[in-house]
C-alpha cells in the first residue's frame, strides 16, 4: 500500500487535477475532495489549501483541518470506532500552505440521507429502513463506546452500504471537528452527539422508527455493562436528547440567520448602480423541507440581468403610481414611503420589504411555513430610501 501511495507511479498529491486517475467530487472553501483510483484500492484525498500567515501558522502548529482529522481518525480507529480508514497525511508549509489527508474509500457507500431516500423507493421499504436504522444505531453505539464524539455528525457525514447478509454497515467521515475521549461517552455527551441525527430523523422517520433507533442504540451500549435499570437509563437518554435537540435547533437557526447579513452561496447582495441595491436568494437551503416546485437557483449575474429592466422601468415611471413589468415567473410588490418622515424611518429601521424578506427566511430557517420571498430591492435618493420592493415566485 505504501508503494501505491508514495512510489514512483503514485499520484502527485499536490497536483491531482493533472492526473487521469483522479476525479474531483466536492469543492468548498479552501478545500477539495478527490477520488483516486489506485490498482488495489480506491482512495479519497482531502486537500486543504491555506492562505496567508495565519493558515501557515496553523499548519506549523498541527492545527490545520487535515491535521486535526488525521489525529482524530487515528485515535478513533485504534479504539475501534467505525470510520473510513485513515492512510496518510502530508503537509507543505511553503506558500500556499497545503495539507493532504488520505483515507481508504468506503466502496459503494452513500450518505445516510441518500440511502434513506432510496430505501423508500424499493419493495418492502419498511424492512429496508429498519435494517438501515439498526446499522446506524450500531454505528453510533460503537463510536460512543469508543469515546468518539463527532461534533459535526450530521447525516451527510455518515456513509452506509449494503453487506453480504442483506443488511447495512456504516462508517463516520469528516472527523476534523471530532473529539476522542479516553472513556466511553456519558449520557449528556452522547445525547449532544445524537442531536443532529435526531434532527434528521424527526423530518423523515416515524416515531416508531425513531424509538427503534433509540432501543437499538441503548441495547448496544449497555450490552456489556453490569446490571442496571434499562428503563431508567433509556428514559434519561430520551430526556437528554430532547434537551440537546432543542439547543441544536436554536444553534442551527442562528447560524442560518447569519447568512442573511453577508454574501455567500445561499444569499448575496445585488447592486445595480444609480442607488439600487438589495439581497437575493442564490441557492435555496431548505429545498428538502419545503416544496419549491419549479423555483430555480440563480446566480448574482442572473439576478442583475432580471432586475436591471425592472429598475429602469421604475425610474422612468411617475413616483406615485408607476409600476414595472415583472420578469417571467416572478411577481413584484412595490412600496413607496408616503412622506419624508417615513423615508427616514425606512432608512434607519429598514423598509417593509427588507423586514418581510428577513422574517420569512428566519421562519424557514426554523422549518416554519412562510411565504417564499426570493429577494428585495431598495432605491436610495440622497441617502434615503424612496422605494422598496419584494420579489416573489408566481407559483405557490
C-alpha positions as CSV (number, residue, x, y, z in Angstrom):
1,X,0.0,0.0,0.0
2,X,2.9,2.4,0.8
3,X,4.3,1.9,-2.7
4,X,1.0,2.8,-4.3
5,X,0.7,5.9,-2.2
6,X,4.3,7.2,-2.5
7,X,6.1,5.0,-5.1
8,X,7.3,6.2,-8.5
9,X,3.8,5.7,-10.1
10,X,1.9,7.3,-7.2
11,X,-0.2,10.4,-7.9
12,X,1.2,13.9,-7.3
13,X,-0.9,14.6,-4.3
14,X,-0.3,18.3,-4.6
15,X,-1.5,18.5,-8.2
16,X,-4.3,16.0,-8.5
17,X,-6.1,17.9,-11.2
18,X,-3.5,16.8,-13.7
19,X,-3.9,13.1,-13.1
20,X,-6.2,10.9,-15.2
21,X,-6.8,8.6,-12.2
22,X,-8.4,11.4,-10.1
23,X,-11.9,12.8,-10.1
24,X,-12.9,15.9,-8.1
25,X,-16.1,15.0,-6.2
26,X,-16.5,18.1,-4.0
27,X,-15.2,21.6,-3.6
28,X,-15.7,24.1,-0.8
29,X,-14.0,27.0,1.0
30,X,-10.2,26.3,0.7
31,X,-11.0,22.6,0.4
32,X,-11.4,20.0,-2.4
33,X,-12.1,16.2,-2.2
34,X,-10.7,13.9,-4.8
35,X,-11.5,10.3,-5.7
36,X,-8.3,8.5,-6.7
37,X,-8.4,5.1,-8.4
38,X,-5.3,3.0,-7.4
39,X,-4.6,-0.5,-8.6
40,X,-5.5,-2.3,-5.4
41,X,-7.9,0.2,-3.8
42,X,-9.7,3.5,-4.1
43,X,-8.6,6.4,-2.0
44,X,-10.1,9.7,-1.1
45,X,-7.8,12.7,-0.9
46,X,-8.9,15.8,1.0
47,X,-6.8,18.8,0.0
48,X,-6.9,21.8,2.3
49,X,-5.3,25.0,0.8
50,X,-4.5,27.8,3.2
51,X,-4.0,31.5,2.5
52,X,-1.8,33.9,4.5
53,X,0.3,33.8,7.6
54,X,-2.5,32.5,9.9
55,X,-3.1,29.3,7.9
56,X,0.7,28.8,7.7
57,X,1.0,29.2,11.4
58,X,-1.8,26.7,12.0
59,X,-0.1,24.1,9.8
60,X,3.2,24.6,11.7
61,X,1.3,24.0,15.0
62,X,-0.6,21.0,13.6
63,X,-3.9,22.7,13.8
64,X,-5.0,22.7,10.2
65,X,-8.2,20.8,9.3
66,X,-6.5,17.9,7.7
67,X,-4.0,17.5,10.6
68,X,-6.8,17.5,13.1
69,X,-8.8,15.0,11.1
70,X,-5.7,12.7,10.8
71,X,-5.1,12.7,14.6
72,X,-8.7,12.1,15.4
73,X,-9.1,9.4,12.9
74,X,-6.0,7.5,14.0
75,X,-7.1,7.7,17.7
76,X,-10.6,6.7,17.0
77,X,-9.5,3.8,14.8
78,X,-7.2,2.5,17.5
79,X,-10.1,2.4,19.9
80,X,-12.3,0.5,17.5
81,X,-14.6,3.3,16.2
82,X,-16.1,2.5,12.8
83,X,-14.9,5.1,10.3
84,X,-13.2,5.5,6.9
85,X,-9.7,4.1,7.4
86,X,-7.0,6.8,7.6
87,X,-4.0,6.2,5.4
88,X,-1.6,9.2,5.3
89,X,-1.2,12.9,5.9
90,X,1.1,15.3,4.1
91,X,1.8,19.0,4.7
92,X,3.5,21.6,2.5
93,X,4.5,24.5,4.8
94,X,5.6,26.8,1.9
95,X,3.1,29.3,0.5
96,X,0.4,28.3,-0.4
97,X,0.2,26.1,2.7
98,X,-1.4,22.7,1.7
99,X,-2.5,19.8,3.8
100,X,-3.5,16.5,2.1
101,X,-5.3,13.9,4.1
102,X,-5.8,10.4,2.6
103,X,-8.3,7.8,3.7
104,X,-9.5,4.5,2.2
105,X,-12.7,4.8,0.2
106,X,-15.8,3.2,1.6
107,X,-16.6,1.4,-1.7
108,X,-20.2,1.5,-2.8
109,X,-21.0,3.7,0.2
110,X,-23.5,6.6,0.0
111,X,-24.6,9.2,2.5
112,X,-27.4,8.4,5.0
113,X,-29.9,10.9,3.5
114,X,-29.5,9.5,0.1
115,X,-29.6,5.9,1.3
116,X,-32.8,6.7,3.3
117,X,-34.4,8.3,0.2
118,X,-33.5,5.3,-1.9
119,X,-34.9,2.9,0.6
120,X,-38.3,4.5,0.3
121,X,-38.5,3.6,-3.4
122,X,-37.8,-0.1,-3.1
123,X,-40.1,-3.0,-2.3
124,X,-40.5,-3.8,1.4
125,X,-39.3,-0.3,2.2
126,X,-40.2,-0.6,5.9
127,X,-38.0,-3.7,6.3
128,X,-35.1,-1.9,4.4
129,X,-35.4,1.2,6.6
130,X,-35.5,-0.9,9.8
131,X,-32.2,-2.6,8.7
132,X,-30.8,0.9,7.9
133,X,-31.8,2.1,11.4
134,X,-30.2,-0.9,13.0
135,X,-26.9,-0.2,11.2
136,X,-26.9,3.5,12.2
137,X,-27.8,2.6,15.8
138,X,-24.8,0.2,15.9
139,X,-22.5,2.8,14.3
140,X,-23.3,5.5,16.9
141,X,-23.2,3.0,19.8
142,X,-19.8,1.7,18.8
143,X,-18.5,5.1,18.2
144,X,-19.7,6.5,21.5
145,X,-18.5,3.3,23.3
146,X,-15.0,4.0,21.8
147,X,-15.1,7.6,23.1
148,X,-15.8,9.3,19.8
149,X,-17.8,12.4,20.0
150,X,-18.5,13.6,16.4
151,X,-19.2,17.3,16.8
152,X,-20.1,17.6,13.1
153,X,-22.0,14.3,12.9
154,X,-24.8,15.4,10.6
155,X,-26.2,12.6,8.4
156,X,-24.1,13.6,5.4
157,X,-21.0,12.6,7.4
158,X,-22.3,9.1,7.7
159,X,-21.8,6.6,4.9
160,X,-23.7,3.4,4.5
161,X,-23.6,0.4,2.2
162,X,-25.3,-3.0,1.9
163,X,-23.4,-6.0,3.2
164,X,-23.5,-9.6,2.2
165,X,-26.1,-10.6,4.8
166,X,-28.7,-8.3,3.4
167,X,-28.3,-5.6,6.0
168,X,-26.2,-2.4,6.1
169,X,-22.9,-1.3,7.5
170,X,-22.0,2.3,8.2
171,X,-18.9,4.5,9.0
172,X,-18.2,8.0,10.0
173,X,-16.3,10.5,7.9
174,X,-15.0,14.1,8.2
175,X,-13.6,14.0,11.8
176,X,-11.8,17.4,11.8
177,X,-14.2,18.6,14.5
178,X,-14.5,15.4,16.4
179,X,-13.3,14.6,20.0
180,X,-11.8,11.3,21.0
181,X,-12.1,10.8,24.8
182,X,-10.3,8.2,26.9
183,X,-13.5,6.5,28.1
184,X,-17.0,5.9,26.6
185,X,-19.2,8.9,26.3
186,X,-21.5,9.7,29.2
187,X,-25.3,10.3,28.6
188,X,-25.0,14.1,28.2
189,X,-22.2,13.9,25.6
190,X,-23.8,11.0,23.8
191,X,-27.1,12.9,23.6
192,X,-25.4,16.0,22.2
193,X,-23.8,13.9,19.5
194,X,-27.2,12.3,18.7
195,X,-29.0,15.6,18.4
196,X,-28.0,16.3,14.8
197,X,-29.1,12.8,13.8
198,X,-32.4,13.2,15.7
199,X,-33.0,16.4,13.9
200,X,-32.8,14.5,10.6
201,X,-34.9,11.6,11.7
202,X,-37.7,13.8,13.0
203,X,-38.2,15.0,9.5
204,X,-38.1,11.7,7.6
205,X,-38.9,8.9,10.1
206,X,-41.9,7.9,12.1
207,X,-42.0,8.0,15.9
208,X,-41.9,4.2,15.9
209,X,-38.7,4.2,13.8
210,X,-37.1,6.8,16.0
211,X,-37.9,4.7,19.0
212,X,-36.5,1.6,17.3
213,X,-33.2,3.5,16.8
214,X,-33.0,4.5,20.5
215,X,-33.7,1.0,21.7
216,X,-31.1,-0.4,19.3
217,X,-28.5,2.2,20.3
218,X,-29.3,1.7,24.0
219,X,-29.1,-2.1,23.8
220,X,-25.8,-1.9,22.0
221,X,-24.3,0.5,24.6
222,X,-25.4,-1.4,27.7
223,X,-25.0,-5.0,26.5
224,X,-21.6,-5.5,28.2
225,X,-22.3,-3.5,31.4
226,X,-23.2,-4.8,34.8
227,X,-26.9,-5.0,35.8
228,X,-28.6,-1.6,35.7
229,X,-32.1,-0.3,35.3
230,X,-32.5,-0.3,31.5
231,X,-35.8,1.6,31.7
232,X,-34.5,4.4,33.8
233,X,-31.4,4.8,31.6
234,X,-33.4,4.9,28.4
235,X,-35.8,7.5,29.9
236,X,-32.8,9.6,30.9
237,X,-31.4,9.3,27.4
238,X,-34.7,10.4,25.8
239,X,-35.0,13.4,28.1
240,X,-31.3,14.4,27.4
241,X,-31.6,14.0,23.7
242,X,-34.8,16.2,23.7
243,X,-32.9,19.0,25.5
244,X,-29.9,18.6,23.3
245,X,-32.1,18.7,20.2
246,X,-33.7,22.0,21.2
247,X,-30.3,23.5,21.8
248,X,-29.0,22.2,18.5
249,X,-32.1,23.5,16.6
250,X,-31.6,27.0,18.0
251,X,-27.9,27.0,17.2
252,X,-28.6,25.9,13.6
253,X,-31.2,28.6,13.1
254,X,-28.9,31.3,14.5
255,X,-26.1,30.1,12.1
256,X,-28.5,30.2,9.2
257,X,-29.8,33.7,10.2
258,X,-26.2,35.0,10.0
259,X,-26.2,34.1,6.3
260,X,-28.7,36.9,5.7
261,X,-26.2,39.6,6.5
262,X,-23.4,38.6,4.2
263,X,-22.6,37.3,0.7
264,X,-22.3,33.5,0.4
265,X,-23.6,30.6,-1.6
266,X,-27.1,31.0,-0.3
267,X,-27.7,34.8,-0.3
268,X,-25.9,37.6,-1.9
269,X,-26.2,41.4,-2.1
270,X,-27.0,42.8,-5.6
271,X,-26.2,46.3,-6.7
272,X,-27.4,47.8,-10.0
273,X,-26.0,51.4,-9.6
274,X,-28.0,54.6,-9.6
275,X,-28.9,53.9,-5.9
276,X,-30.3,50.4,-6.4
277,X,-29.3,47.6,-4.0
278,X,-30.8,44.5,-2.4
279,X,-30.4,40.9,-1.2
280,X,-31.4,37.8,-3.2
281,X,-31.5,34.1,-2.8
282,X,-28.9,32.2,-4.8
283,X,-29.4,28.7,-3.6
284,X,-32.4,27.5,-1.7
285,X,-31.1,25.9,1.5
286,X,-34.4,24.3,2.7
287,X,-35.5,22.7,-0.6
288,X,-35.6,19.3,1.2
289,X,-38.1,20.7,3.7
290,X,-40.3,23.0,1.6
291,X,-41.9,22.2,-1.7
292,X,-40.4,24.8,-4.0
293,X,-41.9,23.4,-7.3
294,X,-40.0,24.7,-10.3
295,X,-38.3,27.6,-8.4
296,X,-34.7,27.5,-9.6
297,X,-31.4,28.6,-8.1
298,X,-29.9,31.7,-9.7
299,X,-26.5,33.4,-9.7
300,X,-25.7,37.0,-9.0
301,X,-25.4,37.7,-12.7
302,X,-28.9,36.1,-13.3
303,X,-30.5,38.5,-10.7
304,X,-28.7,41.5,-12.1
305,X,-29.9,40.7,-15.6
306,X,-33.5,40.1,-14.4
307,X,-33.8,43.2,-12.2
308,X,-32.0,45.8,-14.3
309,X,-35.0,46.3,-16.6
310,X,-37.3,46.5,-13.6
311,X,-35.2,49.2,-12.0
312,X,-35.2,51.2,-15.3
313,X,-39.0,51.0,-15.6
314,X,-39.5,52.2,-12.1
315,X,-37.1,55.1,-12.6
316,X,-39.0,56.3,-15.7
317,X,-42.4,55.8,-14.1
318,X,-44.2,58.6,-12.1
319,X,-43.2,58.4,-8.5
320,X,-46.6,57.8,-7.0
321,X,-48.3,55.5,-9.5
322,X,-45.6,53.9,-11.5
323,X,-45.1,50.1,-11.7
324,X,-42.8,47.8,-13.6
325,X,-43.4,44.6,-15.6
326,X,-42.2,41.6,-13.6
327,X,-39.8,39.1,-15.3
328,X,-41.4,35.7,-16.2
329,X,-42.2,33.6,-13.2
330,X,-41.8,36.4,-10.7
331,X,-44.1,38.8,-9.0
332,X,-43.2,42.3,-7.7
333,X,-44.6,44.0,-4.6
334,X,-43.6,47.7,-4.8
335,X,-43.9,50.0,-1.8
336,X,-43.2,53.7,-1.6
337,X,-42.9,55.9,1.6
338,X,-45.7,58.5,1.9
339,X,-43.6,61.3,3.2
340,X,-40.1,62.4,4.3
341,X,-40.6,61.1,7.9
342,X,-41.4,57.6,6.6
343,X,-38.4,57.7,4.3
344,X,-36.2,58.5,7.3
345,X,-37.8,55.7,9.3
346,X,-37.3,53.1,6.5
347,X,-33.7,54.2,6.2
348,X,-33.0,53.8,9.9
349,X,-35.1,50.7,10.8
350,X,-35.4,49.0,7.5
351,X,-38.0,49.1,4.8
352,X,-41.1,46.8,4.9
353,X,-39.6,44.8,2.0
354,X,-36.4,44.2,3.9
355,X,-38.2,43.3,7.1
356,X,-40.5,40.9,5.2
357,X,-37.5,39.2,3.5
358,X,-35.7,38.7,6.7
359,X,-38.7,37.5,8.6
360,X,-39.8,34.9,6.0
361,X,-36.3,33.4,5.9
362,X,-35.9,33.4,9.6
363,X,-39.1,31.3,9.8
364,X,-38.0,29.0,7.1
365,X,-34.6,28.5,8.8
366,X,-36.7,27.1,11.7
367,X,-38.7,24.9,9.3
368,X,-41.8,27.1,9.9
369,X,-44.0,27.7,6.9
370,X,-43.8,31.2,5.5
371,X,-44.4,32.7,2.0
372,X,-41.2,32.4,-0.1
373,X,-39.6,35.8,-0.9
374,X,-36.7,35.5,-3.4
375,X,-35.3,38.9,-2.7
376,X,-35.8,42.6,-2.1
377,X,-34.6,45.8,-3.7
378,X,-34.3,49.3,-2.4
379,X,-33.7,52.6,-4.1
380,X,-32.0,55.5,-2.3
381,X,-32.1,59.1,-3.2
382,X,-29.8,61.5,-1.2
383,X,-29.1,58.6,1.1
384,X,-32.8,58.0,2.0
385,X,-35.0,55.1,0.8
386,X,-37.7,56.3,-1.6
387,X,-38.8,52.9,-3.0
388,X,-38.6,49.2,-1.9
389,X,-40.0,46.0,-3.4
390,X,-40.0,42.3,-2.8
391,X,-39.6,39.6,-5.5
392,X,-41.8,36.5,-5.1
393,X,-42.3,33.4,-7.3
394,X,-45.7,33.4,-9.1
395,X,-46.3,29.8,-8.1
396,X,-47.5,29.0,-4.5
